[in-house]
Amino acid sequence: MPEVTNVRVEIVDGIPVADHIALLREAGWFRDGEDPSAMRRLLDGSFLIAAAIDSQGRTIGMGRMISDGASDGYIQDVVVQASSRGLGLGRRIVSLLAAEGRRRGLGWIGLVAAPGTVPFYRALGFEPMPDHVPMLLKIPDGNPR
């Protein structure tokens, strides 16, 4: 797999909301009619954000971790712009989030892998949790993600 060297992947304090929405929209995770102000709260409430930033300063990929900062963390919303996929950016984002979580003393890091992504995450050291099932409580009129 070719690796992009002119893109930096780093832990950031935040990313522009418009860039975040564009990435989520392209992935099908942001729908017309959703409240864009919720995206600012989502970013502000994240424990860590890793961003892939191209040579022109555009955010072309991101992932975030939610955590209490003491025991565990959950990686979510890992997304890379379609035209930049297959270049190792997702791997760099997840690896950086996991390394930074470990550096900050987290005891374990989890995630919910989308269908078809288990080999990607396994290659990064994640394993399915035997005898555990991800669960979801749907909230009427809540965020559909």
PyMOL commands that place a pseudoatom at each C-alpha (Angstrom):
pseudoatom trace, name=CA, resn=MET, resi=1, chain=A, elem=C, hetatm=0, pos=[0.000, 0.000, 0.000]
pseudoatom trace, name=CA, resn=PRO, resi=2, chain=A, elem=C, hetatm=0, pos=[1.495, 3.374, -0.934]
pseudoatom trace, name=CA, resn=GLU, resi=3, chain=A, elem=C, hetatm=0, pos=[1.853, 5.765, 1.971]
pseudoatom trace, name=CA, resn=VAL, resi=4, chain=A, elem=C, hetatm=0, pos=[1.236, 9.486, 1.652]
pseudoatom trace, name=CA, resn=THR, resi=5, chain=A, elem=C, hetatm=0, pos=[4.132, 11.483, 3.037]
pseudoatom trace, name=CA, resn=ASN, resi=6, chain=A, elem=C, hetatm=0, pos=[2.883, 14.992, 2.236]
pseudoatom trace, name=CA, resn=VAL, resi=7, chain=A, elem=C, hetatm=0, pos=[-0.020, 14.587, 4.661]
pseudoatom trace, name=CA, resn=ARG, resi=8, chain=A, elem=C, hetatm=0, pos=[0.563, 15.036, 8.365]
pseudoatom trace, name=CA, resn=VAL, resi=9, chain=A, elem=C, hetatm=0, pos=[-1.483, 13.057, 10.872]
pseudoatom trace, name=CA, resn=GLU, resi=10, chain=A, elem=C, hetatm=0, pos=[-1.487, 14.604, 14.308]
pseudoatom trace, name=CA, resn=ILE, resi=11, chain=A, elem=C, hetatm=0, pos=[-3.464, 15.065, 17.495]
pseudoatom trace, name=CA, resn=VAL, resi=12, chain=A, elem=C, hetatm=0, pos=[-5.298, 18.385, 17.242]
pseudoatom trace, name=CA, resn=ASP, resi=13, chain=A, elem=C, hetatm=0, pos=[-7.449, 20.491, 19.539]
pseudoatom trace, name=CA, resn=GLY, resi=14, chain=A, elem=C, hetatm=0, pos=[-10.201, 20.511, 16.924]
pseudoatom trace, name=CA, resn=ILE, resi=15, chain=A, elem=C, hetatm=0, pos=[-10.937, 20.699, 13.240]
pseudoatom trace, name=CA, resn=PRO, resi=16, chain=A, elem=C, hetatm=0, pos=[-13.117, 23.143, 11.340]
pseudoatom trace, name=CA, resn=VAL, resi=17, chain=A, elem=C, hetatm=0, pos=[-16.753, 22.094, 11.676]
pseudoatom trace, name=CA, resn=ALA, resi=18, chain=A, elem=C, hetatm=0, pos=[-17.234, 22.487, 7.919]
pseudoatom trace, name=CA, resn=ASP, resi=19, chain=A, elem=C, hetatm=0, pos=[-14.394, 20.001, 7.255]
pseudoatom trace, name=CA, resn=HIS, resi=20, chain=A, elem=C, hetatm=0, pos=[-15.879, 17.580, 9.788]
pseudoatom trace, name=CA, resn=ILE, resi=21, chain=A, elem=C, hetatm=0, pos=[-19.327, 17.797, 8.228]
pseudoatom trace, name=CA, resn=ALA, resi=22, chain=A, elem=C, hetatm=0, pos=[-17.890, 17.344, 4.717]
pseudoatom trace, name=CA, resn=LEU, resi=23, chain=A, elem=C, hetatm=0, pos=[-16.081, 14.157, 5.780]
pseudoatom trace, name=CA, resn=LEU, resi=24, chain=A, elem=C, hetatm=0, pos=[-19.136, 12.780, 7.575]
pseudoatom trace, name=CA, resn=ARG, resi=25, chain=A, elem=C, hetatm=0, pos=[-21.449, 13.683, 4.708]
pseudoatom trace, name=CA, resn=GLU, resi=26, chain=A, elem=C, hetatm=0, pos=[-19.218, 11.912, 2.184]
pseudoatom trace, name=CA, resn=ALA, resi=27, chain=A, elem=C, hetatm=0, pos=[-19.227, 8.812, 4.423]
pseudoatom trace, name=CA, resn=GLY, resi=28, chain=A, elem=C, hetatm=0, pos=[-23.032, 8.962, 4.713]
pseudoatom trace, name=CA, resn=TRP, resi=29, chain=A, elem=C, hetatm=0, pos=[-22.882, 9.793, 8.430]
pseudoatom trace, name=CA, resn=PHE, resi=30, chain=A, elem=C, hetatm=0, pos=[-24.287, 13.337, 8.203]
pseudoatom trace, name=CA, resn=ARG, resi=31, chain=A, elem=C, hetatm=0, pos=[-27.655, 13.954, 6.655]
pseudoatom trace, name=CA, resn=ASP, resi=32, chain=A, elem=C, hetatm=0, pos=[-29.275, 17.114, 5.390]
pseudoatom trace, name=CA, resn=GLY, resi=33, chain=A, elem=C, hetatm=0, pos=[-31.355, 18.610, 8.150]
pseudoatom trace, name=CA, resn=GLU, resi=34, chain=A, elem=C, hetatm=0, pos=[-28.994, 17.602, 10.969]
pseudoatom trace, name=CA, resn=ASP, resi=35, chain=A, elem=C, hetatm=0, pos=[-28.006, 20.416, 13.288]
pseudoatom trace, name=CA, resn=PRO, resi=36, chain=A, elem=C, hetatm=0, pos=[-24.450, 21.564, 12.422]
pseudoatom trace, name=CA, resn=SER, resi=37, chain=A, elem=C, hetatm=0, pos=[-24.045, 23.050, 15.914]
pseudoatom trace, name=CA, resn=ALA, resi=38, chain=A, elem=C, hetatm=0, pos=[-24.166, 19.503, 17.274]
pseudoatom trace, name=CA, resn=MET, resi=39, chain=A, elem=C, hetatm=0, pos=[-20.924, 18.815, 15.397]
pseudoatom trace, name=CA, resn=ARG, resi=40, chain=A, elem=C, hetatm=0, pos=[-19.116, 21.513, 17.408]
pseudoatom trace, name=CA, resn=ARG, resi=41, chain=A, elem=C, hetatm=0, pos=[-20.323, 19.908, 20.651]
pseudoatom trace, name=CA, resn=LEU, resi=42, chain=A, elem=C, hetatm=0, pos=[-19.283, 16.482, 19.358]
pseudoatom trace, name=CA, resn=LEU, resi=43, chain=A, elem=C, hetatm=0, pos=[-15.771, 17.704, 18.596]
pseudoatom trace, name=CA, resn=ASP, resi=44, chain=A, elem=C, hetatm=0, pos=[-15.495, 19.730, 21.807]
pseudoatom trace, name=CA, resn=GLY, resi=45, chain=A, elem=C, hetatm=0, pos=[-16.601, 16.710, 23.859]
pseudoatom trace, name=CA, resn=SER, resi=46, chain=A, elem=C, hetatm=0, pos=[-13.975, 14.401, 22.381]
pseudoatom trace, name=CA, resn=PHE, resi=47, chain=A, elem=C, hetatm=0, pos=[-11.038, 13.249, 24.509]
pseudoatom trace, name=CA, resn=LEU, resi=48, chain=A, elem=C, hetatm=0, pos=[-8.724, 13.124, 21.476]
pseudoatom trace, name=CA, resn=ILE, resi=49, chain=A, elem=C, hetatm=0, pos=[-9.014, 14.099, 17.829]
pseudoatom trace, name=CA, resn=ALA, resi=50, chain=A, elem=C, hetatm=0, pos=[-6.536, 12.939, 15.199]
pseudoatom trace, name=CA, resn=ALA, resi=51, chain=A, elem=C, hetatm=0, pos=[-6.593, 14.725, 11.861]
pseudoatom trace, name=CA, resn=ALA, resi=52, chain=A, elem=C, hetatm=0, pos=[-4.981, 14.033, 8.505]
pseudoatom trace, name=CA, resn=ILE, resi=53, chain=A, elem=C, hetatm=0, pos=[-4.090, 17.428, 7.073]
pseudoatom trace, name=CA, resn=ASP, resi=54, chain=A, elem=C, hetatm=0, pos=[-2.885, 17.841, 3.503]
pseudoatom trace, name=CA, resn=SER, resi=55, chain=A, elem=C, hetatm=0, pos=[-0.148, 20.205, 2.298]
pseudoatom trace, name=CA, resn=GLN, resi=56, chain=A, elem=C, hetatm=0, pos=[-2.761, 22.927, 1.701]
pseudoatom trace, name=CA, resn=GLY, resi=57, chain=A, elem=C, hetatm=0, pos=[-4.083, 22.747, 5.276]
pseudoatom trace, name=CA, resn=ARG, resi=58, chain=A, elem=C, hetatm=0, pos=[-7.291, 20.860, 4.469]
pseudoatom trace, name=CA, resn=THR, resi=59, chain=A, elem=C, hetatm=0, pos=[-8.578, 18.168, 6.822]
pseudoatom trace, name=CA, resn=ILE, resi=60, chain=A, elem=C, hetatm=0, pos=[-8.863, 15.074, 4.616]
pseudoatom trace, name=CA, resn=GLY, resi=61, chain=A, elem=C, hetatm=0, pos=[-9.328, 12.506, 7.364]
pseudoatom trace, name=CA, resn=MET, resi=62, chain=A, elem=C, hetatm=0, pos=[-10.054, 12.285, 11.049]
pseudoatom trace, name=CA, resn=GLY, resi=63, chain=A, elem=C, hetatm=0, pos=[-10.902, 10.054, 13.947]
pseudoatom trace, name=CA, resn=ARG, resi=64, chain=A, elem=C, hetatm=0, pos=[-11.751, 10.756, 17.532]
pseudoatom trace, name=CA, resn=MET, resi=65, chain=A, elem=C, hetatm=0, pos=[-11.704, 9.095, 20.914]
pseudoatom trace, name=CA, resn=ILE, resi=66, chain=A, elem=C, hetatm=0, pos=[-14.164, 9.526, 23.728]
pseudoatom trace, name=CA, resn=SER, resi=67, chain=A, elem=C, hetatm=0, pos=[-12.936, 8.699, 27.208]
pseudoatom trace, name=CA, resn=ASP, resi=68, chain=A, elem=C, hetatm=0, pos=[-13.047, 9.507, 30.887]
pseudoatom trace, name=CA, resn=GLY, resi=69, chain=A, elem=C, hetatm=0, pos=[-9.274, 9.944, 30.598]
pseudoatom trace, name=CA, resn=ALA, resi=70, chain=A, elem=C, hetatm=0, pos=[-8.629, 7.443, 33.379]
pseudoatom trace, name=CA, resn=SER, resi=71, chain=A, elem=C, hetatm=0, pos=[-9.608, 3.900, 32.425]
pseudoatom trace, name=CA, resn=ASP, resi=72, chain=A, elem=C, hetatm=0, pos=[-10.758, 3.342, 28.868]
pseudoatom trace, name=CA, resn=GLY, resi=73, chain=A, elem=C, hetatm=0, pos=[-11.391, 5.007, 25.536]
pseudoatom trace, name=CA, resn=TYR, resi=74, chain=A, elem=C, hetatm=0, pos=[-13.492, 4.380, 22.473]
pseudoatom trace, name=CA, resn=ILE, resi=75, chain=A, elem=C, hetatm=0, pos=[-12.355, 5.255, 18.963]
pseudoatom trace, name=CA, resn=GLN, resi=76, chain=A, elem=C, hetatm=0, pos=[-15.088, 6.427, 16.638]
pseudoatom trace, name=CA, resn=ASP, resi=77, chain=A, elem=C, hetatm=0, pos=[-15.845, 8.422, 13.508]
pseudoatom trace, name=CA, resn=VAL, resi=78, chain=A, elem=C, hetatm=0, pos=[-12.708, 7.302, 11.656]
pseudoatom trace, name=CA, resn=VAL, resi=79, chain=A, elem=C, hetatm=0, pos=[-13.162, 8.650, 8.158]
pseudoatom trace, name=CA, resn=VAL, resi=80, chain=A, elem=C, hetatm=0, pos=[-10.903, 9.541, 5.232]
pseudoatom trace, name=CA, resn=GLN, resi=81, chain=A, elem=C, hetatm=0, pos=[-11.923, 11.550, 2.179]
pseudoatom trace, name=CA, resn=ALA, resi=82, chain=A, elem=C, hetatm=0, pos=[-12.782, 9.106, -0.627]
pseudoatom trace, name=CA, resn=SER, resi=83, chain=A, elem=C, hetatm=0, pos=[-10.073, 10.407, -2.971]
pseudoatom trace, name=CA, resn=SER, resi=84, chain=A, elem=C, hetatm=0, pos=[-7.435, 9.782, -0.274]
pseudoatom trace, name=CA, resn=ARG, resi=85, chain=A, elem=C, hetatm=0, pos=[-8.453, 6.287, 0.813]
pseudoatom trace, name=CA, resn=GLY, resi=86, chain=A, elem=C, hetatm=0, pos=[-6.121, 3.324, 0.396]
pseudoatom trace, name=CA, resn=LEU, resi=87, chain=A, elem=C, hetatm=0, pos=[-3.039, 5.389, 1.208]
pseudoatom trace, name=CA, resn=GLY, resi=88, chain=A, elem=C, hetatm=0, pos=[-2.604, 4.415, 4.855]
pseudoatom trace, name=CA, resn=LEU, resi=89, chain=A, elem=C, hetatm=0, pos=[-4.207, 7.501, 6.377]
pseudoatom trace, name=CA, resn=GLY, resi=90, chain=A, elem=C, hetatm=0, pos=[-6.887, 5.592, 8.290]
pseudoatom trace, name=CA, resn=ARG, resi=91, chain=A, elem=C, hetatm=0, pos=[-4.206, 3.302, 9.688]
pseudoatom trace, name=CA, resn=ARG, resi=92, chain=A, elem=C, hetatm=0, pos=[-2.119, 6.307, 10.756]
pseudoatom trace, name=CA, resn=ILE, resi=93, chain=A, elem=C, hetatm=0, pos=[-5.151, 7.974, 12.397]
pseudoatom trace, name=CA, resn=VAL, resi=94, chain=A, elem=C, hetatm=0, pos=[-6.173, 4.892, 14.398]
pseudoatom trace, name=CA, resn=SER, resi=95, chain=A, elem=C, hetatm=0, pos=[-2.570, 4.098, 15.345]
pseudoatom trace, name=CA, resn=LEU, resi=96, chain=A, elem=C, hetatm=0, pos=[-2.005, 7.633, 16.594]
pseudoatom trace, name=CA, resn=LEU, resi=97, chain=A, elem=C, hetatm=0, pos=[-5.211, 7.667, 18.643]
pseudoatom trace, name=CA, resn=ALA, resi=98, chain=A, elem=C, hetatm=0, pos=[-4.330, 4.300, 20.208]
pseudoatom trace, name=CA, resn=ALA, resi=99, chain=A, elem=C, hetatm=0, pos=[-0.748, 5.336, 20.958]
pseudoatom trace, name=CA, resn=GLU, resi=100, chain=A, elem=C, hetatm=0, pos=[-1.826, 8.619, 22.520]
pseudoatom trace, name=CA, resn=GLY, resi=101, chain=A, elem=C, hetatm=0, pos=[-4.501, 6.873, 24.585]
pseudoatom trace, name=CA, resn=ARG, resi=102, chain=A, elem=C, hetatm=0, pos=[-1.890, 4.425, 25.892]
pseudoatom trace, name=CA, resn=ARG, resi=103, chain=A, elem=C, hetatm=0, pos=[0.529, 7.296, 26.558]
pseudoatom trace, name=CA, resn=ARG, resi=104, chain=A, elem=C, hetatm=0, pos=[-2.146, 8.995, 28.651]
pseudoatom trace, name=CA, resn=GLY, resi=105, chain=A, elem=C, hetatm=0, pos=[-2.588, 5.873, 30.778]
pseudoatom trace, name=CA, resn=LEU, resi=106, chain=A, elem=C, hetatm=0, pos=[-5.764, 4.299, 29.410]
pseudoatom trace, name=CA, resn=GLY, resi=107, chain=A, elem=C, hetatm=0, pos=[-6.134, 0.643, 30.354]
pseudoatom trace, name=CA, resn=TRP, resi=108, chain=A, elem=C, hetatm=0, pos=[-7.947, -0.399, 27.192]
pseudoatom trace, name=CA, resn=ILE, resi=109, chain=A, elem=C, hetatm=0, pos=[-9.260, 1.051, 23.954]
pseudoatom trace, name=CA, resn=GLY, resi=110, chain=A, elem=C, hetatm=0, pos=[-12.339, -0.229, 22.154]
pseudoatom trace, name=CA, resn=LEU, resi=111, chain=A, elem=C, hetatm=0, pos=[-14.288, 0.492, 19.025]
pseudoatom trace, name=CA, resn=VAL, resi=112, chain=A, elem=C, hetatm=0, pos=[-17.228, -0.843, 17.065]
pseudoatom trace, name=CA, resn=ALA, resi=113, chain=A, elem=C, hetatm=0, pos=[-15.998, -2.083, 13.698]
pseudoatom trace, name=CA, resn=ALA, resi=114, chain=A, elem=C, hetatm=0, pos=[-18.299, -1.536, 10.736]
pseudoatom trace, name=CA, resn=PRO, resi=115, chain=A, elem=C, hetatm=0, pos=[-19.083, -4.613, 8.634]
pseudoatom trace, name=CA, resn=GLY, resi=116, chain=A, elem=C, hetatm=0, pos=[-16.082, -5.551, 6.511]
pseudoatom trace, name=CA, resn=THR, resi=117, chain=A, elem=C, hetatm=0, pos=[-13.531, -3.595, 8.565]
pseudoatom trace, name=CA, resn=VAL, resi=118, chain=A, elem=C, hetatm=0, pos=[-12.435, -6.296, 11.030]
pseudoatom trace, name=CA, resn=PRO, resi=119, chain=A, elem=C, hetatm=0, pos=[-9.273, -7.171, 9.016]
pseudoatom trace, name=CA, resn=PHE, resi=120, chain=A, elem=C, hetatm=0, pos=[-8.282, -3.474, 8.975]
pseudoatom trace, name=CA, resn=TYR, resi=121, chain=A, elem=C, hetatm=0, pos=[-8.584, -3.169, 12.760]
pseudoatom trace, name=CA, resn=ARG, resi=122, chain=A, elem=C, hetatm=0, pos=[-7.029, -6.599, 13.427]
pseudoatom trace, name=CA, resn=ALA, resi=123, chain=A, elem=C, hetatm=0, pos=[-3.933, -5.490, 11.529]
pseudoatom trace, name=CA, resn=LEU, resi=124, chain=A, elem=C, hetatm=0, pos=[-3.697, -2.631, 14.057]
pseudoatom trace, name=CA, resn=GLY, resi=125, chain=A, elem=C, hetatm=0, pos=[-3.887, -4.965, 17.063]
pseudoatom trace, name=CA, resn=PHE, resi=126, chain=A, elem=C, hetatm=0, pos=[-7.629, -4.861, 17.813]
pseudoatom trace, name=CA, resn=GLU, resi=127, chain=A, elem=C, hetatm=0, pos=[-9.452, -8.150, 18.364]
pseudoatom trace, name=CA, resn=PRO, resi=128, chain=A, elem=C, hetatm=0, pos=[-13.146, -9.012, 18.527]
pseudoatom trace, name=CA, resn=MET, resi=129, chain=A, elem=C, hetatm=0, pos=[-14.409, -9.298, 22.097]
pseudoatom trace, name=CA, resn=PRO, resi=130, chain=A, elem=C, hetatm=0, pos=[-15.635, -12.898, 22.530]
pseudoatom trace, name=CA, resn=ASP, resi=131, chain=A, elem=C, hetatm=0, pos=[-19.028, -13.184, 24.180]
pseudoatom trace, name=CA, resn=HIS, resi=132, chain=A, elem=C, hetatm=0, pos=[-19.701, -9.440, 23.862]
pseudoatom trace, name=CA, resn=VAL, resi=133, chain=A, elem=C, hetatm=0, pos=[-22.243, -7.784, 21.602]
pseudoatom trace, name=CA, resn=PRO, resi=134, chain=A, elem=C, hetatm=0, pos=[-22.362, -4.067, 20.778]
pseudoatom trace, name=CA, resn=MET, resi=135, chain=A, elem=C, hetatm=0, pos=[-25.678, -2.659, 21.959]
pseudoatom trace, name=CA, resn=LEU, resi=136, chain=A, elem=C, hetatm=0, pos=[-27.618, 0.454, 20.962]
pseudoatom trace, name=CA, resn=LEU, resi=137, chain=A, elem=C, hetatm=0, pos=[-30.433, 2.352, 22.622]
pseudoatom trace, name=CA, resn=LYS, resi=138, chain=A, elem=C, hetatm=0, pos=[-32.295, 4.262, 19.916]
pseudoatom trace, name=CA, resn=ILE, resi=139, chain=A, elem=C, hetatm=0, pos=[-33.490, 7.676, 21.020]
pseudoatom trace, name=CA, resn=PRO, resi=140, chain=A, elem=C, hetatm=0, pos=[-36.543, 9.000, 19.147]
pseudoatom trace, name=CA, resn=ASP, resi=141, chain=A, elem=C, hetatm=0, pos=[-35.597, 12.177, 17.263]
pseudoatom trace, name=CA, resn=GLY, resi=142, chain=A, elem=C, hetatm=0, pos=[-31.987, 11.673, 18.349]
pseudoatom trace, name=CA, resn=ASN, resi=143, chain=A, elem=C, hetatm=0, pos=[-28.822, 11.609, 16.295]
pseudoatom trace, name=CA, resn=PRO, resi=144, chain=A, elem=C, hetatm=0, pos=[-29.222, 8.693, 13.862]
pseudoatom trace, name=CA, resn=ARG, resi=145, chain=A, elem=C, hetatm=0, pos=[-25.578, 7.687, 14.204]
for i in range(1, 145): cmd.bond("trace and resi %d" % i, "trace and resi %d" % (i + 1))
show_as sticks, trace
zoom trace
